[in-house]
Amino acid sequence: MATQAQAPPAAKAAAPGGAPAVEFEALDSLVHVYRPPPIRERQKQQAELKKQQQQQQQQQQDDGLAPVSTSRGPAPAAVLIQGWMDAPLRIVAKYAAPYARLFPDSTIVLQLSTGSAFMAAEAAKQKTARRVGEVLAEVETRMAQRDRLRDQERGLEASARQAGLRMDVDAQNSLARESKEKSDEQDSDSSIARVPRGVIIHTFSDGGATNLARFLPILAQTTGHPAVLSQVLDCCPGIATPSSGATAFTVPLARRSWLVRSAAWWSVWLYFGLLLLYRRLLGRRSWSEVMRHQLNNPARWSALAAGDAAKGDVFPPRLYLYSKADKLIKYTAVEKHADEAAKTSGLQKGPLPVDTLKSDSSKDKSAPAPVVAFRRWESAPHCDILRADAQGYWKALRQFYEAVL
């Protein structure tokens, strides 16, 4: 078995609107983490940028990247972004800076997908999935500790009021210092109205979707794991063929000679063709069919539900982003999966905006709205909707998150 590749140096993603760059810590070659700075440090940065941001206020309103206002619960403690096959860190990280503006208190975790990782032994794949799960559990545990400290503070204040007393400034400052010592430095501030909890997942293409299907049961087994508040399936899932597999695996060879690309393409095509034929002869489903089934399998989501699993609230709200012009993932395959998701889960399905799909007044407003939403573009390339229509892309995500969180 090949040894784990050495972790690359930390990467930075430029933040729109003049905000500070988003810097990632490399846990290994496939997993990278951005942790938000302490609240007070962010407030200082924001004060320094206030004049510039005022000048760009209209632009921020237009690009849809102001912080998301959550009405059903706190903002997510973490955002997990799973990249498409062989997408480099510098490209996937470009999605992190806008997410850091949408959810400024959230830790952002990037999981890359590479051809070599796809072909690695199952033990190596599960090791990466466990690492991601452990990072998310660590963030959730830290938020739970902060929540308990806040409850203790409120309890002390309530007791003081009942006794006709008032906590003096020194006592409040002492309690704040104790909270800081017990929390991670970056989570020391207690000024956030609601402590972030849970995770939202944004998955790209079949490379990311395959990682997601493998990750779900591992996350469910991770002690202290967060609830999944929502998920976005971006340009996925497709129905794999030898041609789509060959195209995906030879993307890194785009700058090589035509002869090299052609030889590699046909070699990969032959491999996947023989593999699919072998599985068909044995009566087994392809990895693509298994992945599609697992993503719509209630058993995969039941232990991760943010709602009441006993009442059948198993699936998190889901948004499909895809393009009719995608040459790698057929739009019909995505729409078929969305139909199956709605049928399997019993969730309401419809296009953005999802206002008409929100939970009615009789349902728990603290739980995410049960929806399967979708947004289709006509001419955007595969995993390149952002460049084709950045404003429409982030507007769609914002509409979705404000409806379900």
C-alpha positions in Angstrom: 0.0 0.0 0.0 1.3 3.4 -0.9 2.2 5.7 2.0 0.2 8.8 2.7 1.5 11.7 0.6 3.1 14.5 2.6 0.8 17.3 3.4 1.2 20.4 1.2 1.8 23.8 2.7 -1.1 25.9 3.9 -3.2 27.5 1.1 -5.0 30.8 1.0 -8.2 31.6 -0.8 -8.8 35.2 -1.8 -11.9 36.6 -0.2 -14.2 38.8 -2.2 -15.1 42.3 -1.1 -11.7 43.2 0.4 -12.1 40.8 3.3 -9.0 39.0 4.8 -7.8 35.9 2.9 -9.1 32.5 4.0 -6.1 30.4 5.1 -6.2 26.6 5.3 -4.3 24.3 7.5 -3.3 21.1 5.7 -4.0 18.0 7.8 -2.8 15.8 4.9 -2.8 15.9 1.1 -6.6 15.5 0.9 -8.0 17.2 4.0 -7.7 21.0 4.7 -9.3 23.1 7.4 -10.1 26.8 7.8 -10.9 27.9 11.4 -12.5 31.3 11.8 -10.5 33.8 13.9 -11.8 34.9 17.4 -14.8 37.1 17.3 -13.0 40.1 18.7 -10.2 39.8 16.1 -12.8 39.6 13.4 -14.6 42.6 14.8 -11.3 44.6 14.7 -10.7 43.5 11.1 -14.3 44.5 10.2 -13.8 47.9 11.8 -10.7 48.5 9.7 -12.5 47.5 6.6 -15.7 49.3 7.4 -15.1 52.3 5.2 -14.1 50.0 2.3 -17.1 47.8 2.9 -19.5 50.8 2.9 -18.2 51.7 -0.5 -18.9 48.2 -1.6 -22.2 47.7 0.2 -24.2 47.7 -3.0 -21.9 45.1 -4.5 -22.2 42.9 -1.5 -26.0 43.0 -1.7 -25.8 42.2 -5.4 -23.4 39.2 -5.0 -25.5 37.7 -2.3 -22.6 37.1 0.1 -23.7 38.9 3.2 -24.0 36.6 6.3 -27.0 34.3 6.0 -29.8 35.0 8.5 -30.9 31.7 10.0 -34.4 31.6 11.4 -34.8 27.9 12.5 -31.7 27.6 14.6 -28.1 28.6 14.9 -25.6 28.9 12.0 -23.7 25.7 11.2 -20.6 25.1 13.2 -18.9 23.7 10.1 -19.1 23.6 6.3 -17.7 20.5 4.5 -16.8 21.1 0.9 -16.0 17.9 -1.1 -14.2 18.6 -4.3 -14.6 17.0 -7.7 -12.1 14.5 -9.3 -8.6 16.0 -9.4 -9.7 19.5 -8.7 -6.7 21.3 -7.2 -6.8 22.9 -3.8 -6.4 26.4 -5.2 -9.6 25.9 -7.2 -11.8 24.2 -4.6 -10.6 26.8 -2.0 -12.2 29.6 -4.1 -15.5 28.3 -2.8 -14.3 28.7 0.8 -13.9 32.5 0.9 -17.6 33.1 -0.1 -18.7 30.5 2.4 -16.7 32.3 5.1 -18.8 35.4 4.3 -22.1 33.5 4.3 -21.2 31.8 7.6 -18.5 33.8 9.3 -18.5 31.7 12.5 -18.2 28.4 10.8 -15.1 26.2 10.4 -14.6 25.2 6.8 -13.2 21.7 5.9 -12.1 20.8 2.3 -11.9 17.2 1.2 -10.2 16.8 -2.1 -10.8 14.0 -4.6 -8.0 12.6 -6.7 -7.7 9.7 -9.2 -5.0 8.1 -7.0 -7.2 8.3 -3.9 -10.1 6.8 -5.8 -8.0 3.8 -6.8 -6.4 3.4 -3.3 -7.2 0.6 -1.0 -10.4 0.8 1.0 -8.5 1.2 4.3 -6.8 4.4 3.0 -10.2 5.8 1.8 -11.7 5.1 5.2 -8.8 6.7 7.0 -9.4 9.9 5.1 -13.1 9.8 5.9 -12.4 9.2 9.6 -10.0 12.2 9.6 -12.8 14.4 8.2 -15.3 13.0 10.7 -12.9 13.6 13.6 -12.4 17.2 12.6 -16.1 17.8 12.4 -16.7 16.1 15.8 -14.0 18.2 17.4 -15.7 21.4 16.2 -19.1 20.2 17.3 -17.8 19.2 20.8 -16.2 22.6 21.2 -19.5 24.3 20.3 -21.3 22.0 22.8 -18.9 23.0 25.5 -19.5 26.7 24.7 -23.3 26.0 24.8 -23.0 24.5 28.2 -20.9 27.4 29.5 -23.5 29.8 28.2 -26.3 27.9 29.9 -24.3 28.0 33.1 -23.9 31.7 32.8 -27.6 32.2 32.1 -28.4 30.0 35.1 -26.2 32.1 37.4 -27.8 35.3 36.1 -31.3 33.8 36.7 -30.4 32.7 40.2 -29.0 36.1 41.0 -32.2 37.8 39.8 -34.4 35.4 41.8 -32.3 36.2 44.9 -32.8 39.9 44.3 -29.1 40.3 43.5 -27.2 41.5 40.5 -24.0 40.1 39.0 -21.4 42.8 39.2 -19.1 43.6 36.3 -16.2 41.8 38.0 -18.2 38.6 38.4 -19.2 38.7 34.8 -15.7 39.3 33.6 -14.5 36.4 35.8 -17.1 34.1 34.2 -16.0 35.2 30.8 -12.4 34.5 31.6 -13.3 31.0 32.8 -15.2 30.4 29.6 -12.1 31.5 27.6 -9.9 29.1 29.5 -12.2 26.1 28.9 -12.8 27.0 25.2 -10.4 27.1 22.3 -9.0 30.6 21.9 -10.8 31.2 18.7 -14.1 30.3 20.3 -13.6 32.4 23.5 -16.1 35.2 22.7 -19.6 34.8 24.2 -21.3 37.6 22.2 -22.8 35.4 19.5 -26.6 35.1 20.1 -26.7 31.4 19.3 -23.8 29.0 19.4 -23.2 27.5 15.9 -24.1 23.8 15.8 -24.2 21.1 13.1 -22.7 20.9 9.6 -23.7 21.7 6.1 -22.2 19.7 3.2 -21.5 20.9 -0.3 -20.4 18.1 -2.7 -19.1 18.4 -6.2 -19.5 15.8 -9.0 -19.2 12.1 -8.7 -15.8 12.2 -7.2 -17.2 14.2 -4.2 -20.4 12.2 -4.2 -18.5 8.9 -3.9 -16.6 10.4 -0.9 -19.9 11.5 0.6 -21.5 8.1 0.3 -18.4 6.5 2.0 -18.3 9.2 4.6 -21.8 9.1 6.0 -21.7 5.8 7.9 -18.2 6.7 9.3 -19.5 10.1 10.5 -22.4 8.4 12.2 -20.0 6.2 14.1 -17.8 9.1 15.2 -18.2 10.1 18.8 -19.7 13.6 19.2 -20.5 13.9 15.5 -22.6 16.9 14.3 -26.1 16.7 12.8 -26.2 17.3 9.0 -28.4 20.4 8.6 -28.4 20.5 4.8 -26.6 19.2 1.8 -25.9 20.5 -1.7 -25.2 18.2 -4.6 -23.4 20.2 -7.3 -23.2 18.7 -10.8 -24.0 15.2 -9.4 -24.7 12.4 -9.1 -24.4 11.0 -12.5 -24.6 7.5 -14.0 -21.1 6.4 -14.7 -20.1 5.0 -18.1 -16.6 4.0 -19.4 -16.6 7.3 -21.4 -17.5 9.5 -18.4 -14.9 7.7 -16.3 -12.2 8.0 -18.8 -13.0 11.7 -19.3 -12.9 12.4 -15.5 -9.6 10.6 -14.9 -7.8 12.2 -17.8 -8.7 15.8 -16.9 -5.2 16.4 -15.3 -3.7 15.6 -18.7 -5.4 18.5 -20.4 -2.0 20.2 -21.2 -0.3 17.0 -22.4 0.0 16.1 -26.1 -3.0 14.7 -28.0 -1.3 11.4 -28.3 -0.7 11.0 -24.5 -4.3 12.1 -23.7 -5.7 9.7 -26.3 -3.7 6.8 -25.0 -4.6 7.5 -21.4 -8.3 8.0 -22.3 -8.6 4.7 -24.1 -6.7 2.8 -21.4 -9.0 4.1 -18.7 -12.1 3.5 -20.9 -11.0 -0.1 -21.4 -10.4 -0.6 -17.6 -13.8 0.8 -16.7 -15.5 -1.1 -19.5 -14.1 -4.4 -18.4 -14.9 -3.6 -14.7 -18.5 -2.8 -15.5 -18.8 -5.9 -17.7 -17.4 -8.1 -14.9 -19.8 -6.7 -12.3 -22.7 -7.1 -14.7 -21.8 -10.8 -15.3 -21.8 -11.3 -11.5 -25.1 -9.5 -11.1 -23.5 -6.7 -9.1 -24.3 -3.0 -9.3 -21.6 -0.6 -10.5 -19.9 1.8 -8.0 -22.0 4.6 -9.5 -25.3 2.8 -8.9 -24.2 1.9 -5.3 -23.3 5.6 -4.7 -26.6 6.9 -6.0 -28.5 4.4 -3.9 -26.6 5.1 -0.7 -27.2 8.9 -1.0 -31.0 8.2 -1.1 -30.9 5.5 1.5 -32.7 6.6 4.8 -30.5 4.3 6.8 -27.5 6.3 5.8 -29.0 9.5 7.2 -31.0 8.4 10.2 -28.2 8.7 12.7 -27.2 12.1 11.3 -30.7 13.7 11.3 -31.1 17.2 12.6 -34.9 16.6 12.9 -36.8 14.0 14.9 -35.8 10.6 13.3 -38.7 8.9 15.3 -41.1 11.0 13.2 -39.4 10.2 10.0 -37.5 13.4 9.7 -34.4 11.6 8.4 -33.2 13.4 5.3 -31.6 16.8 5.5 -32.9 19.4 3.1 -31.1 18.9 -0.3 -30.3 21.2 -3.2 -29.3 20.0 -6.6 -27.2 22.5 -8.7 -26.6 21.3 -12.3 -26.4 22.3 -15.9 -28.1 21.0 -19.0 -24.9 21.6 -21.0 -22.8 19.4 -18.6 -20.9 16.9 -20.8 -19.7 14.7 -18.0 -22.8 14.4 -15.8 -26.1 14.2 -17.7 -28.7 16.5 -16.4 -31.3 13.7 -16.8 -29.3 11.6 -14.3 -29.3 14.4 -11.7 -33.1 15.0 -12.2 -33.8 11.2 -11.9 -31.9 11.1 -8.6 -33.8 14.2 -7.3 -37.1 12.4 -8.1 -35.9 9.3 -6.3 -34.9 11.4 -3.3 -38.3 13.0 -3.0 -40.0 9.7 -3.4 -37.9 7.8 -0.9 -37.9 10.6 1.7 -41.3 12.0 1.3 -39.9 15.5 1.0 -41.4 18.2 -1.1 -39.6 18.8 -4.4 -39.4 21.9 -6.5 -37.3 24.6 -8.0 -35.7 27.5 -6.2 -36.9 29.7 -4.5 -38.3 27.2 -1.9 -40.6 29.6 -0.1 -43.6 27.5 -1.1 -41.8 24.3 0.2 -41.2 25.5 3.7 -42.6 23.6 6.6 -46.1 24.7 7.5 -46.8 26.4 10.9 -47.7 23.1 12.5 -44.2 21.7 12.1 -41.2 22.3 14.3 -39.6 25.6 13.1 -36.3 24.6 14.9 -35.8 21.8 12.4 -34.7 22.4 8.8 -37.5 22.7 6.3 -38.1 19.4 4.5 -37.3 20.1 0.8 -35.6 18.7 -2.2 -34.8 21.8 -4.2 -33.1 22.2 -7.6 -31.6 24.9 -9.8 -30.7 24.2 -13.4 -28.5 26.2 -15.7 -28.7 25.9 -19.5 -25.1 26.4 -20.7 -22.7 26.2 -17.7 -19.8 23.6 -18.1 -19.3 20.8 -15.6 -18.4 22.1 -12.1 -18.0 25.6 -13.5 -21.4 27.1 -12.8 -19.7 29.6 -10.5 -17.6 31.1 -13.3 -20.5 31.0 -15.7 -23.0 32.8 -13.4 -21.4 33.7 -10.0 -24.3 36.0 -9.0 -27.0 33.4 -9.8 -24.9 30.7 -8.2 -24.6 32.3 -4.8 -28.1 33.7 -5.0 -29.4 30.1 -5.3 -27.3 28.9 -2.4 -28.4 31.9 -0.3 -32.1 31.3 -1.1 -31.8 27.7 -0.1 -29.9 28.3 3.2 -32.2 31.0 4.3 -35.2 28.8 3.7 -34.0 25.7 5.4 -31.6 26.9 8.2 
